[in-house]
């Protein structure tokens, strides 16, 4: 390998390793990236209610405070309990309804440890943690070391938002692309469910290839790619129309919201403010040009 090629390889490797380091740091440690990771100590949990991210309700819903709670049985003189907390984004710890500590939201991925020895009474204790997210979803990761049994955040906790009924929290999972869809299968689970169909399609294509190779005259071989491309194109068109007819109009397109913009111009004769409606923060569209004579 020449000196120049070695120099090129060093530059490529340096860029690659820098990108990997940057990605690992940002995803794992940077508070700007809402990436979470469960481990052997505990799991991230959140309240099962969905959040609506509409513009009109965002001010009312944010910040959202979620209260997580679980009981802890403590034996004095025999246990040294230390609570470890991470929360998205700020957590307030209560022991038997007494506020103990508030974590800093600046770096919500950094673990906060609290020695509970002075705050627990013999017997049953109520541990409550209020998590406030601004904006976003309140999530909690916690476990207690120094106990003879396992005490961690999982589905055995209870959670509530703004006095709502107590509910079992949901385990957070960053492998799902729809965070609110708790029953959605992951990509590999869905692929595994389609394995018989994929194998069948592969078998059919193999049979077609063998038959074409041995039965079809060589002068027609050059037409096979075009024929296959035509078949794939027709299947895509069929799939498109089959899916499109089942999509509700208001979900497939946002034209009604753009028509609200047009209606506002007609009624007021002026441009709207961004807070007047969902689509009213857009600049005038070229589709509104026929209305220019109105003004």
N, C-alpha and C positions, 0 to 999 in steps of 0.2 A: 504494500500500500504506500502510495506516494505521500510526501509531506503535506501536500495540499489536501488530499483526501482525508488524512488524519485530522487536519485542522477543521474540515467540514464536519467530520464525525463528532469531534469534540464540541463544536457549536450546537449541533443537533441534540446531542446527549445533554448538554447544559440546559438548553431550552426545555427539553422533555422533563428532566428532573426538577427544574424550577417550577414548571406547570404542575407536576404531581405534588410537590411540596406546598405550593400555593393552594391547590385544591384541598389537600388534606387539612391544612391549617384553617382555611376559611370554613370548611364544612364541619370540622370537629371542634374548633375552639373559638372561632369568631362569633360574637353575639349578633352580628348583622345577618347571618345565615340561619334561618329557623330549621336547621337540620338536627334531628334528635337520634339518639342511639341507645337502645336497651342493652343491658349487660347482665352479668351474673348476679349483681347486687340487687337490682330493682328494675322496674319497667315504668315508662312514662304513662300517665293516665290523664284522662280529661272527661268532663261531663258529657253525657250522650246527647244533649240538645244540640240541634243544628243552629248555626249562626247565619243570619241573613245579612248579606253584604250590600244591600241596596243603599243608594246614596242618601235617600230621605231618612232612613232609619239608622244610619251609621253613627250619627251624633248621639242618639239615644242609647244605642247598644254598647258603645265604647266609652270609657273602659269597662270591661266585664270582669266581675269578681266571682270566682268559683270557690266554694268552701268544701274542702275534703276533710273527712274525719274517720277515725278508727280508734278503737279502745286498745289499751296497753295494760297488761297485768305486770306489776312490778313487785319484786321481793327485795326489801331493803337488806343491805349487808352482804348480799350474794351476787348482785348484778351491777355492772358499770355501763349503763346505757349511754351511747353517744348517737345523736340523731344527725344524719347527713341529708342535706336538702339541695335540690336544684329545681328551679321553677321558671316557667315562662309566663311573666317576666319578673314579678316581685311576689314574695311570699311573706306572710305574717303568721308566726307560730303561736298557737294558744295551747296551754296545758291546763286542763280543768277550768277553761274559760278565762284564764289569766294570760295576758299577752307577754310573750317572752322575748322575741326578737323579730326584726324585719330585715329581710335580705335586700341587697342592693341590686337594682335591675340593670346596672351598667353592663355587667357581664353575667347574664343569667345562666350561662353554661358552667360557671365556676361553682364548685361544691362548697356549701357552708356547713360547718360542723358545730353542734351545740351539745355540751354535756348536760344531760337531763337529771343528773343525780340529785341536785338541790331542788328540783322543781316537781319531782314525783312523790306521791304518797304511797304507802303500802296498800297493795290491792289493785283495784281497777282504776285506771286513769283515762280521761278523754283527751285524745290528741286531735287538734283541729288545725288545719293549715288553709289560710285564705290566700288564693293566688289571683293576682290582678294582671290582666294583659291589656296593653294599650299601644296599638290595637292588636288584635289577634285572638287566639284561643288560649285560655288558661290551662296550663299543663303542669303536672307535678311529678317529680322523681324523688323518692325518699326511702331511706332504710335506717335501721338502728343496729349498730354493732355493740358487742358486749352483752348480748342476751343468749341464753341457752337455746332459744328457738328463733325462727325466721320471722322478722317483722319488716315488711317491705310494701311499697305501693304496687297493688295489683287489683284485680276485679273484686276483691273482698271488701274494699273500702266503700264508703258512701260519699256522694257528692250532691251539691245543690247550687243553684244560681238564683240570687235575689229572692230567697224564701220559697223557692219552688219545692216540690215534693222530693224527698230523698231518693236517689237512684244509684244503681251500681255504675261506677265509672267504666269507661271503655279504654282498652289498651291502645296507645298510639302506635301507628305503624307507618313508617316513611316509605315502605315498599308499595303502597297503594297510591295511585295517582288521584283518586277522589277521596280526600281525607274524611268527608262526612258520610261516605257510603261504607258502613261498617261490615257489610256482608259481601263486598266486592272481592272477587278472586284476583290474585296477583297474576302477572303476565305468565309466569311459568306454570301456575296452576291451570290457567286457561289453556295454555299450549298442551299441557298434559292431558286435559280432557278432550282435546282434538286429535290426540295421537292416532286413534284408529282411522279417522278420516284422512289424515295426512299420509298414513301408510297406504291406504286404499288409492288415493290420488297418485302417489308415487308408483304403485303397482300398475295402474291403468296407463300412465304415461310410459312406463317401461315396455308394456305390451305394444302400445302404439308405435314406439320407436323401433322395436324389433320387427314388427310387421312391415313398417315403412321401409326399413333397411333391406329386408329380404324380398319383399313382394312388389315394392314400387320400383318402377324403372328409374334409372339414374338421371334421365333428363328432367324428371319431375322433382328431384331432390332440392334444387335451388328455390322451388316454390314453397317448400315446407315452412321456412321461417316467416314468410309473409302470411301464409295461411294460419299459422299459430298466432301471430300478432293480431290478425283479424278476429280470431275466436276470442282471444283475451279481451280485445276492445269491446266486442259485443257483450261479453260477460260483465265487464265493468259498467256498461250502459244499463244493462238489466238490473244489476245490483244497485246502481244509483237511483233508478226510478222506484225500485222496490222499497228502498229505505226512505226515499224522499216523501212518498205518499203517506208515511206513518208519522212524519214530523209535524207537530202542531205549528201553525203559521207563526204564532208569536214567539216560538222558540227558534224556529229556523231563520227568521229574519227580524230585523228591528225597525222595519219601515213605519209601523204605527207610532213609534217614538219620534222618528224623524218628522212625521206628519204633525206632531205636536209643535215642533219648531216652526213649521210653515204656518200653522194656525196662530201661534203667538205673534208672528210678524204681521199677519192679516188683521189681528184684533188690536194690536198696540202700535203698529207702525214704527217699531224700534227693535233693536237687538236685545235679546234676553240676557239676564245675568246667569252666571254658572249655577247658582243655587236655586233657580226657578224650576228646575226639572232635571230628569235623568239625562236626556240627550242635549239639553240646552247649553251645555258648556262647549259644544262644538262651534267652530267658525261657520259662517254661511257656506252652504254647499253649492257646487255648480248646478245641482239639480233644482235649485231655487231661482235660477236665472230668469225663467218665464215670469216670475212675480215682480221683477224689478220695476215694471211700469207702475206697480201699485204705489211705489214710493217716489 
